[in-house]
Amino acid sequence: MPTILVVEDSGLSRKMVVKVLEGQGFEIIQARNGKEALETYLERGSEINCIVSDNLMPEMTGVELLAKVREQNKEIPVIMASADIQKTTRSECDRLGITAFLNKPVQPEELMAAVKTSPFGNGCELKKNGSLLFPDYKSLDIYRTATISLISTY
């Protein structure tokens, strides 16, 4: 199954994103900030198919992480999730080749749509019922997982 590196300093936000993606069958590697994520990427980059990252984090921002990752790999899909909606942040992400930019709080269906439309998700189908079907993998039901994630956070 594909592996996604999830980078988020907020434990609650990271838990929700991880639950949604794990519920979809993805393997997850977690990092609490950009510096930790970069170290993980440099050690295990060949295992990682996609990165989902927050922007505003201690030690290294998501934009700084994106720049460092792009020095190593210009093709890996990177999905940025942030409450920072400044035009300069978005412009810098676009310049660095961001795959998708999601506003926080991230909605499970928006996250899965971003994965689907990324080069990593190329060829998968987002069905009307919320299932994400990869050609070589099982059907992935985002709404069942999203409901479990939201219940477990309260």
C-alpha positions as CSV (number, residue, x, y, z in Angstrom):
1,M,0.0,0.0,0.0
2,P,1.2,3.5,-0.7
3,T,3.0,5.5,2.1
4,I,2.2,9.1,3.1
5,L,4.4,11.2,5.4
6,V,2.1,13.3,7.6
7,V,3.7,16.4,9.1
8,E,1.7,18.3,11.8
9,D,2.7,19.8,15.1
10,S,-0.8,19.7,16.6
11,G,-1.3,16.2,18.0
12,L,-5.1,16.4,17.5
13,S,-4.9,17.6,13.9
14,R,-2.2,15.0,13.1
15,K,-4.4,12.2,14.7
16,M,-7.4,13.1,12.6
17,V,-5.4,13.2,9.3
18,V,-3.7,9.9,10.2
19,K,-7.0,8.2,11.1
20,V,-8.6,9.3,7.8
21,L,-5.6,8.1,5.7
22,E,-5.0,4.9,7.7
23,G,-8.7,4.2,7.4
24,Q,-8.2,4.4,3.6
25,G,-5.5,1.8,3.8
26,F,-2.5,4.0,3.5
27,E,0.7,3.4,5.4
28,I,1.6,6.4,7.5
29,I,4.8,7.9,8.7
30,Q,4.4,10.7,11.2
31,A,6.5,13.8,11.9
32,R,5.8,16.6,14.5
33,N,7.6,19.4,12.6
34,G,9.4,20.2,9.3
35,K,12.8,19.4,10.7
36,E,11.7,15.9,11.8
37,A,10.0,15.4,8.5
38,L,13.1,16.3,6.5
39,E,15.2,13.9,8.5
40,T,12.6,11.2,8.0
41,Y,12.4,12.0,4.3
42,L,16.2,11.9,3.8
43,E,16.3,8.5,5.6
44,R,13.2,6.9,4.1
45,G,12.4,8.9,1.0
46,S,12.3,5.9,-1.3
47,E,9.4,4.5,0.8
48,I,7.3,7.8,0.7
49,N,4.8,8.3,-2.1
50,C,3.2,11.6,-0.9
51,I,3.6,14.2,1.8
52,V,0.8,16.0,3.7
53,S,2.1,18.9,5.7
54,D,1.0,21.7,7.9
55,N,2.7,25.0,7.3
56,L,3.1,26.9,10.6
57,M,5.3,24.6,12.8
58,P,8.2,25.0,15.1
59,E,11.8,24.4,13.9
60,M,10.9,24.4,10.2
61,T,7.8,25.5,8.4
62,G,6.0,23.5,5.8
63,V,7.2,25.9,3.1
64,E,10.8,25.5,4.2
65,L,10.3,21.7,4.2
66,L,8.8,21.9,0.7
67,A,11.9,23.8,-0.5
68,K,14.2,21.2,1.0
69,V,12.2,18.3,-0.4
70,R,12.2,19.8,-3.8
71,E,16.0,19.9,-3.8
72,Q,15.9,16.1,-3.5
73,N,12.8,15.3,-5.5
74,K,10.8,17.6,-7.8
75,E,8.1,15.0,-8.5
76,I,6.8,13.8,-5.1
77,P,3.3,15.1,-4.4
78,V,3.1,17.5,-1.5
79,I,-0.2,18.6,-0.1
80,M,0.0,21.6,2.2
81,A,-2.7,22.2,4.9
82,S,-2.7,25.5,6.7
83,A,-4.7,28.2,8.4
84,D,-2.3,30.7,6.9
85,I,-4.1,32.1,3.9
86,Q,-1.7,34.9,3.1
87,K,-1.1,35.4,-0.6
88,T,2.7,35.3,-0.1
89,T,2.5,31.9,1.5
90,R,0.3,30.5,-1.3
91,S,2.5,32.1,-4.0
92,E,5.7,30.5,-2.4
93,C,4.0,27.1,-2.3
94,D,2.9,27.5,-6.0
95,R,6.5,28.5,-6.9
96,L,7.9,25.4,-5.2
97,G,5.4,23.1,-7.0
98,I,2.8,22.3,-4.4
99,T,0.4,19.6,-5.5
100,A,-2.6,21.0,-3.5
101,F,-3.2,23.6,-0.8
102,L,-6.0,22.9,1.8
103,N,-7.4,25.3,4.3
104,K,-7.5,24.2,7.9
105,P,-9.4,22.6,9.5
106,V,-8.9,20.0,6.8
107,Q,-12.1,18.2,5.8
108,P,-11.7,14.4,5.1
109,E,-13.3,14.7,1.7
110,E,-11.1,17.6,0.6
111,L,-8.0,15.7,1.7
112,M,-9.0,12.6,-0.2
113,A,-9.9,14.7,-3.3
114,A,-6.4,16.3,-3.1
115,V,-4.8,12.8,-2.9
116,K,-7.0,11.7,-5.9
117,T,-6.0,14.6,-8.1
118,S,-2.3,14.4,-7.3
119,P,0.1,12.5,-9.6
120,F,0.3,9.9,-6.8
121,G,-3.4,9.4,-7.1
122,N,-3.5,9.4,-10.9
123,G,-5.7,6.7,-12.1
124,C,-7.9,6.4,-9.0
125,E,-11.5,7.2,-9.0
126,L,-13.5,9.2,-6.5
127,K,-16.9,7.7,-6.5
128,K,-20.2,9.6,-5.6
129,N,-20.5,7.7,-2.3
130,G,-17.1,9.0,-1.1
131,S,-15.1,5.8,-1.9
132,L,-11.7,6.3,-3.4
133,L,-10.8,3.4,-5.7
134,F,-7.2,2.9,-6.7
135,P,-6.6,0.6,-9.8
136,D,-4.3,-1.7,-7.8
137,Y,-5.8,-1.4,-4.3
138,K,-9.0,-1.9,-2.5
139,S,-11.9,0.6,-2.5
140,L,-11.5,3.2,0.2
141,D,-14.5,4.6,2.0
142,I,-13.7,8.1,3.3
143,Y,-17.0,8.8,5.0
144,R,-16.9,5.8,7.3
145,T,-13.4,6.7,8.4
146,A,-14.2,10.4,8.7
147,T,-17.1,9.6,11.0
148,I,-14.9,7.4,13.2
149,S,-12.2,10.1,13.3
150,L,-14.6,12.9,14.3
151,I,-16.3,10.8,17.0
152,S,-12.9,9.8,18.5
153,T,-11.7,13.4,18.8
154,Y,-14.6,14.4,21.1
